[in-house]
Structure formats: C-alpha cells, structure tokens
Amino acid sequence: MPPVLAHMARRHRGVLLRVGEVRSSGLIVSYLIGSDEPPSVAVHASCRAGAGWAELTLPQAVQLVDQLGSLLTQAAGPEEGGHGRQ
C-alpha cells in the first residue's frame, strides 16, 4: 500500500495498480486521483534503498508512458534494419 499522504483524503478513481512484490526488490503502485481540480496520476515506488512518490498531471503521465515505451524498445534490442543501441 502507498504511504498515507495528504492527497489520500481525496477521492480515488478505480483500483490501485501494482507492479512487483513487496518482499523482493521493490514495488510500484499507481492510481488515479479525482478531486475538484483536474485529475492526476499518483505513482509510488519503493525498494530496499527507500521510497519515493510523484503526483503527475495527465500530460506528465503521458510523457512518462512515452519515455517508458522508448526504454522498452531500446531494451528489446535493434530491430531488423535498425542501427543498434546508442
């Protein structure tokens, strides 16, 4: 579960989405926050070294998704006709 923070009192939409296991290397939790203001996406990450969190606007969340997609493409390796990793 994410830590109890000031924004937790606001109404959340949907379910918590989790990646990872609490007892292994770490856990990432994300969820949508609804309030009187525009909605935002909260992301909490924890590992053995500590924990951190961010509350992202929807455009920031889109940028994060795009960047993660790019990293996954790079990690998969060069495609046929590609130029390799940089």
BELGIFEN-V158904 format. One line per field, one symbol per residue. ss: DSSP state (2 for helix, 1 for strand, 0 for the rest). burial: + if it has 16 or more other C-alpha atoms within 10 Angstrom, else -. A space follows every 10 residues. Layout:
ss=???
burial=???
This chain:
ss=0000022220 1111111111 1000011111 1111000001 1111111001 1111111222 2222222222 2222220000 000000
burial=-+-------- -+-----+-- -----+++++ ++++----++ +++++++--- ----++---- +--------- ---------- ------
